[in-house]
């Protein structure tokens, strides 16, 4: 799953100075939640476009509520699994020899998510 890889790269970036014990789950969620949120927003826009559902403005409180729900769900999902995910991707990178720097992967996926979000939002302006 791509979000597991994003979690691993974010965890890897946060633990580059050898502080692996301080906050492993929050380091991994630092990038997963914004990227997941933008992808869900883009998916929502595409669904609204194809099903011809009119969009409505939910207000700022709606975004905070969705963000908190995403954080809680991701926290409980990765709470017990983060060691398995880290071990899995460490083994893959050790087998391959070299790995891509985490910032390249994370910024690339963040830019891609922003582009998808804005592209999906522009669907309604042509309708």
Secondary structure by P-SEA (a helix, b strand, c coil): caaaaaaaaaaaaaaccccccccaaaaaaccaaaaaaaaaaaaaaaaaaaabbbbbbbcaaaaaaaaaaaaaaaaaaacccaaaaaaaaaaaaaaacccccaaaaaaaaaaaaaaaaaaaaaccccc
